Amino acid sequence: MPGVAGFGRPGEPGGLRAMAAVMQVEFLISATSAAQFPAEPKPEIAFLGRSNVGKSSLLNRLAGNQKVAFTSSRPGCTQQINFFDLDGKSRLVDLPGYGYAKAPEAIRRSWAGFINEYLQHRECLRLCICLLDMRRGWMDSDRQLREWLEFNHRDFLVVATKADKMRGVGQVKQQVEKIRSEVPKREVIAVSAQTGQGVKELWQAIWKIRTSQ
């Protein structure tokens, strides 16, 4: 994957801040139905994952810790599809987390309905970022999502979160290889919203999608 000139080496905090500064991330709208989705055709990169995988924290890290996305210690708080403008040329999209058993059944059915509407019919959706908790790897709900995306020919990138919870580089590599064993033809990026590990590599993946349009 090509680098992004002028943003420093991977892992350099200054490089990450410069990248976020160049590509401004701003909250756009929260949608609870397809009628509220922003007008197309700007390319969109959607973030999907279980309720406690750290989507909002990662989005905030991508935005240079601007706190553009709401975070909570209680999983299942994101109940809308949140759209973020990316430098006026594309969008990041935060979808509600799945697998939160304590959410009322009616709410979970509602989430599933309009999430499916977005994923299946959104023509400007260019890439899905599938977030996995590195400590847990693939869970059944993650596999179901992966199979759905493959069946519907949606391009996706696997990102393993919470790398800072691992015991050193060796365990990170071990967990990444375990995750990759189920998707051998796909790249797996290890990230940490806390330390910034892997965030530049993720920005580069997003940059690649933006510049290929």
Secondary structure as GFF3:
##gff-version 3
##sequence-region A 1 213
A	DSSP	alpha_helix	13	22	.	.	.	ID=ss1
A	DSSP	beta_strand	25	31	.	.	.	ID=ss2
A	DSSP	three_ten_helix	34	36	.	.	.	ID=ss3
A	DSSP	beta_strand	44	49	.	.	.	ID=ss4
A	DSSP	alpha_helix	55	62	.	.	.	ID=ss5
A	DSSP	beta_strand	81	86	.	.	.	ID=ss6
A	DSSP	beta_strand	90	94	.	.	.	ID=ss7
A	DSSP	alpha_helix	105	121	.	.	.	ID=ss8
A	DSSP	beta_strand	125	133	.	.	.	ID=ss9
A	DSSP	alpha_helix	140	151	.	.	.	ID=ss10
A	DSSP	beta_strand	156	161	.	.	.	ID=ss11
A	DSSP	three_ten_helix	163	165	.	.	.	ID=ss12
A	DSSP	alpha_helix	168	180	.	.	.	ID=ss13
A	DSSP	beta_strand	188	190	.	.	.	ID=ss14
A	DSSP	alpha_helix	199	211	.	.	.	ID=ss15
###
